[in-house]
Amino acid sequence: MRFHKYHALGNDYIVMDPADFPGWSAPTTEQTRVICHRNFGAGSDGILWGPLPTQRAQFGLRIFNPDGSEAEKSGNGLRIFSRYLYDQKKVTTAPFTVDTPGGVVNVVIAPGGQLLTIDMGHVSFDSAKIPVVGAPREVLQEKIQILDREFIFTAATIGNPHCVIPLPTVSPELAHRYGPHLETHANFPRKTNVQFLQVLDRANIRIEIWERGAGYTLASGSSSSASAAVAHKLGLVDRKVTVHMPGGQIGIEIGDNFSIRMTGPVTRVAEGTLHPELFTTKV
């Protein structure tokens, strides 16, 4: 049961190739929880299960959060999985495609494998696609009451749901206090990722992230994509944006119809073998 660990700006994932796990159709909720646990398992922000066969792209991928739920898409996860494919010599620097439940993406890897660019698809603000409850609409600058504060949020999807809250300043404490309540708010039938957004200037934003199914996160590619798109939609930034996060920076280019091109690094961390005894622990 071989695994490969990488991080993308501190957002770490374990890649598990189905070929190394005979008899597994996918990790179960219980297996995912213990593998990802920081004390009882190998420790990670999620599991990347692939490559899988698919008719829509060259490689298929499923993404599991540490709580065992499945994510439609992950920008950092896609960069990490693509780096794994490169390290295993399954791809080169030539462009290739990856199929996720949140859509097919195009990937280009720079020589050496450490810098990757992904065409993430198009951001939509359509309430039915995100989804957000209520009448069909673009979900722009709406009020939401969380604990002792009223926030103004814009919702978006890039294959997975996001709730973006622009504020004059942001902090980890803000994400920890309000993020869990926003993630599970009744407005979001599939729950939501949450970003607290600070605009630094027309080419730079800062975000603090509470990730659906994972909690506080040092960096996120899809969160960077959604936040930059929201800032551009609201007229606060131009089409090229650097997103600053506690873990580092990601570059976002916003094209026609809010297409998103994301560029960021990946670091190889470790390889190892999961011992069957691991799964005797329940978390």
GIFENDA-V404903 format. One line per field, one symbol per residue. phi: phi as a letter, one per 20 degrees, with the letter a starting at -180 (. if undefined). A space follows every 10 residues. Layout:
phi = ???
This chain:
phi = .fccdcccln edcdecegfe cfneeaffgf fffffeffde cfnaerdddr fdfbeebfcd bdcdffenfd efbbffffff fffggffeme ccefgbccdc gepecdccdf gnneccdcee odecdfgfef ecfofgaeec ldebeclecd ddccdbccob ecddcfbfbc bgfffffdgf ffgdfffdgd mbfcceddee afcbcccdcd egncnfcfab ffffffffff ffgemebeed cedecgeqcc ecdddfllfc ddcaecdfda cacfegfgee edc
